[in-house]
């Protein structure tokens, strides 16, 4: 790392994201500051490194690309043509990423993107990997995965075999065939949420995975209408008292992380937005929806704002606490029926992609967000 970039990164790390809460003014002022047209197909995932100085993308064109988020430049590209790539995650080791294969096998690959050499292969899943996340515990060297074989695995980056494997119960059906599965760490790294098919969501203690979930709750019928199944799950950062459950039909539910009960449903369709998506874009989005990914949803580092990329290329945002307050007011002032839990966006950003937004990620340390379609956009505030 050169001295100039080192100083910039140090300045980023000195900023506490909790002190940079997005206000109603700052969040609506986001605009595209840099646009990259490097990919030949849709971007499927985005992740930032621990400092927020870099992000990595995967794409249906089977490329992994590294970008410098401080300078707004492309930095590196690798290809995984034989095995495909998805869900790339920076690890706690600088210069390394882990990503899921998408064809031939379901191996998780541990790559040095600086030397383009593989350090290790994590073999164990017998179905498509649908979730991959590094532990939020500093220096833990552990990653979490879930796959369509119904398994949720914990991996130590120094070992080729998983250190823990569980196959969550799937309700009366006992299978996720034709369904989805997703898993995520809570902000403390001590608990894991696992959402299964159209049946239920479960919470596990990381230290006692083999003992089974310490809490579970069935998914409400409103969320599984029209055959929808789980696409993704994530905790809101910082406190972790709420989580987002993304369904394959685009429904996004805000759940209480302690009771697992639905608190609100985010209506992500933007009224009056005309889609500019091409047939190939929509086909790519369809493939990703069928892959149960849910990568187009992200939350700000303070956990107070949620961003969702849409099929039209727009990006909508919600102030979560205000959304929950709105639901509470509707419930107290009316019948409290399910429709009162639906909350429309507080707004959308000034600018749009040329196709469906398939991946979004807020920078953990800078007032910046990254979104991807076939192009990659860096968003910053206008002020």
Rosetta blueprint (number, residue, H / E / L):
1 X L
2 X L
3 X H
4 X H
5 X H
6 X H
7 X H
8 X H
9 X H
10 X H
11 X H
12 X H
13 X H
14 X H
15 X L
16 X L
17 X H
18 X H
19 X H
20 X L
21 X L
22 X L
23 X L
24 X H
25 X H
26 X H
27 X H
28 X H
29 X L
30 X E
31 X E
32 X E
33 X E
34 X E
35 X E
36 X E
37 X L
38 X L
39 X L
40 X L
41 X L
42 X L
43 X E
44 X E
45 X E
46 X E
47 X E
48 X E
49 X L
50 X L
51 X L
52 X L
53 X L
54 X E
55 X E
56 X E
57 X E
58 X E
59 X E
60 X L
61 X L
62 X L
63 X E
64 X E
65 X E
66 X E
67 X E
68 X E
69 X L
70 X L
71 X L
72 X L
73 X E
74 X E
75 X E
76 X E
77 X E
78 X E
79 X E
80 X L
81 X L
82 X L
83 X L
84 X L
85 X L
86 X E
87 X E
88 X E
89 X E
90 X E
91 X L
92 X L
93 X L
94 X L
95 X L
96 X E
97 X E
98 X E
99 X E
100 X E
101 X L
102 X L
103 X L
104 X L
105 X L
106 X L
107 X L
108 X E
109 X E
110 X E
111 X E
112 X E
113 X L
114 X L
115 X L
116 X L
117 X E
118 X E
119 X E
120 X E
121 X E
122 X E
123 X L
124 X L
125 X L
126 X L
127 X L
128 X L
129 X E
130 X E
131 X E
132 X E
133 X E
134 X E
135 X L
136 X L
137 X L
138 X L
139 X L
140 X L
141 X L
142 X E
143 X E
144 X E
145 X E
146 X E
147 X E
148 X L
149 X L
150 X L
151 X L
152 X E
153 X E
154 X E
155 X E
156 X E
157 X L
158 X L
159 X L
160 X L
161 X L
162 X L
163 X L
164 X E
165 X E
166 X E
167 X L
168 X L
169 X L
170 X L
171 X L
172 X L
173 X L
174 X L
175 X L
176 X L
177 X L
178 X L
179 X L
180 X L
181 X E
182 X E
183 X E
184 X E
185 X E
186 X L
187 X L
188 X L
189 X L
190 X L
191 X E
192 X E
193 X E
194 X E
195 X E
196 X E
197 X L
198 X L
199 X L
200 X E
201 X E
202 X E
203 X E
204 X E
205 X E
206 X H
207 X H
208 X H
209 X H
210 X H
211 X H
212 X L
213 X L
214 X L
215 X E
216 X E
217 X E
218 X E
219 X L
220 X L
221 X L
222 X L
223 X L
224 X L
225 X H
226 X H
227 X H
228 X L
229 X L
230 X E
231 X E
232 X E
233 X E
234 X E
235 X E
236 X L
237 X L
238 X L
239 X L
240 X L
241 X L
242 X E
243 X E
244 X E
245 X E
246 X E
247 X E
248 X L
249 X L
250 X L
251 X L
252 X E
253 X E
254 X E
255 X E
256 X E
257 X L
258 X L
259 X L
260 X L
261 X L
262 X E
263 X E
264 X E
265 X E
266 X E
267 X E
268 X L
269 X L
270 X L
271 X L
272 X L
273 X L
274 X L
275 X L
276 X L
277 X L
278 X L
279 X H
280 X H
281 X H
282 X H
283 X H
284 X H
285 X H
286 X H
287 X H
288 X H
289 X H
290 X H
291 X L
292 X L
293 X L
294 X L
295 X L
296 X L
297 X E
298 X E
299 X E
300 X L
301 X L
302 X L
303 X L
304 X L
305 X E
306 X E
307 X E
308 X E
309 X E
310 X L
311 X L
312 X L
313 X L
314 X L
315 X E
316 X E
317 X E
318 X E
319 X E
320 X H
321 X H
322 X H
323 X H
324 X H
325 X H
326 X H
327 X H
328 X H
329 X H
330 X H
331 X H
332 X H
333 X H
334 X L
335 X L
336 X L
337 X L
338 X H
339 X H
340 X H
341 X H
342 X E
343 X E
344 X E
345 X L
346 X L
347 X E
348 X E
349 X L
350 X E
351 X L
352 X L
353 X L
354 X L
355 X L
356 X L
357 X L
358 X L
359 X E
360 X E
361 X E
362 X E
363 X L
364 X L
365 X L
366 X L
367 X L
368 X E
369 X E
370 X E
371 X E
372 X E
373 X L
374 X L
375 X L
376 X E
377 X E
378 X E
379 X E
380 X E
381 X E
382 X L
383 X L
